[in-house]
Structures are given as C-alpha cells and as structure tokens.
Amino acid sequence: MLALAVIFINLALVFYTIGVWGEKRAGALQHKHLFFFLLGLVCDTTGTSLMSLLAGDGGNPLHALTGLAALILMLVHAVWAALVKWKGSAASQRRFHKFSLTVWGLWLVPYLIGVVMSMT
C-alpha cells in the first residue's frame, strides 16, 4: 500500500505541474489545464488517503496540517479554474495565473516534507 501511495502522490506532482506550468506557458487557461488540475487533485487525494491509513495517529502533525491545507487549496483552485474558464473575464484569467503558481508552490511544501520524512 505504501508503494501505491507514493505512486499516486508522485502522479499528483506530475499532473499538477503539467497543468500549472502548461497554463502559465500558454498564457490562457484551457480545458486541458483544468483536466490536469483535477487529475492532480484526484491523485493527491488518493495518495494522501492511503498514506493516512498507513500512518494512523502516528503521523507528523506539520505534514498532516500542510497536506490538508494543500488539498483544500487544490480543490479551491480547480473550482476557481472552472468558473474562470466558463464565465471569467480576461482580468480574472490574469489573476488566476498568479493564484495557480502560488497554490502550486504551497502544494510543494507538504510534498517536500514527505520526501524529507521518507529519507529519515
């Protein structure tokens, strides 16, 4: 189960990175970017759920807190992406680009904490 959790977490990194940086490079939010955001969210939720089952109550509280915050931000990000894509103005798309990079950067915090934890 640990291997599966690690695979899902790493797939989340790949998909979310493709979505965020693809959107940044394209200069506009496209349907495929929203698809990658959602795929990253699903993979991260799956991997996090598996990791939580393995850790039980013995997990690192900082990792758990930052991980939960990252999942919530990813969900908000995906919902906002959908709203911007279907009803947003050009100005809202520009603001969304900045938000995407911020969420991605914050998502890396629990990811990197998990990497460091796995090395100790």
Summary of the structure (lengths in Angstrom):
residues: 120
radius of gyration: 14.8
end to end distance: 19.4
largest distance: 47.2
contacts: 367
relative contact order: 0.16
helix: 89%
strand: 0%
